[in-house]
């Protein structure tokens, strides 16, 4: 990804997802952050860009068994989450890239859900 894409991803993530996911945490479910371990253990695994884009289009529960589009902003539920209406596929890829890149930047803590009980 280019520096422009990286900047765009950060800006879009902060604007569209930051209310609940600032710093890679999940305010509505503190046990589950956006760190690579948590993403990789989801069903299906969400630790790659295509799976993250798929999630932003049609989010599912962590076990993959049910749609949570009515609870989580998504393209599918853009009628109830207006922020999602204007996001293009390119935007979703930029946001996904931001989520995957952040843990590699040691300057800030990212995620930190308590997935191991």
WOZINOR-V776805 format. One record per residue. N is the residue number from 1. OMEGA is omega in whole degrees, 0 to 359 (* if undefined). Layout:
n->{N | N}
omega->{OMEGA | OMEGA}
//
This chain:
n->{1 | 2 | 3 | 4 | 5 | 6 | 7 | 8 | 9 | 10 | 11 | 12 | 13 | 14 | 15 | 16 | 17 | 18 | 19 | 20 | 21 | 22 | 23 | 24 | 25 | 26 | 27 | 28 | 29 | 30 | 31 | 32 | 33 | 34 | 35 | 36 | 37 | 38 | 39 | 40 | 41 | 42 | 43 | 44 | 45 | 46 | 47 | 48 | 49 | 50 | 51 | 52 | 53 | 54 | 55 | 56 | 57 | 58 | 59 | 60 | 61 | 62 | 63 | 64 | 65 | 66 | 67 | 68 | 69 | 70 | 71 | 72 | 73 | 74 | 75 | 76 | 77 | 78 | 79 | 80 | 81 | 82 | 83 | 84 | 85 | 86 | 87 | 88 | 89 | 90 | 91 | 92 | 93 | 94 | 95 | 96 | 97 | 98 | 99 | 100 | 101 | 102 | 103 | 104 | 105 | 106 | 107 | 108 | 109 | 110 | 111 | 112 | 113 | 114 | 115 | 116 | 117}
omega->{181 | 176 | 179 | 179 | 180 | 179 | 180 | 180 | 180 | 181 | 181 | 178 | 182 | 182 | 189 | 189 | 189 | 180 | 183 | 188 | 180 | 179 | 177 | 176 | 174 | 186 | 182 | 178 | 185 | 179 | 189 | 178 | 181 | 178 | 186 | 180 | 181 | 180 | 185 | 183 | 176 | 173 | 353 | 178 | 183 | 184 | 174 | 191 | 181 | 180 | 177 | 178 | 178 | 179 | 182 | 177 | 184 | 187 | 178 | 175 | 185 | 178 | 176 | 189 | 181 | 176 | 174 | 183 | 180 | 181 | 186 | 178 | 180 | 176 | 180 | 183 | 183 | 177 | 177 | 179 | 188 | 181 | 184 | 187 | 188 | 184 | 178 | 175 | 179 | 177 | 181 | 177 | 179 | 178 | 178 | 178 | 178 | 181 | 182 | 183 | 186 | 182 | 181 | 179 | 189 | 185 | 182 | 174 | 180 | 177 | 180 | 173 | 181 | 185 | 180 | 184 | *}
//
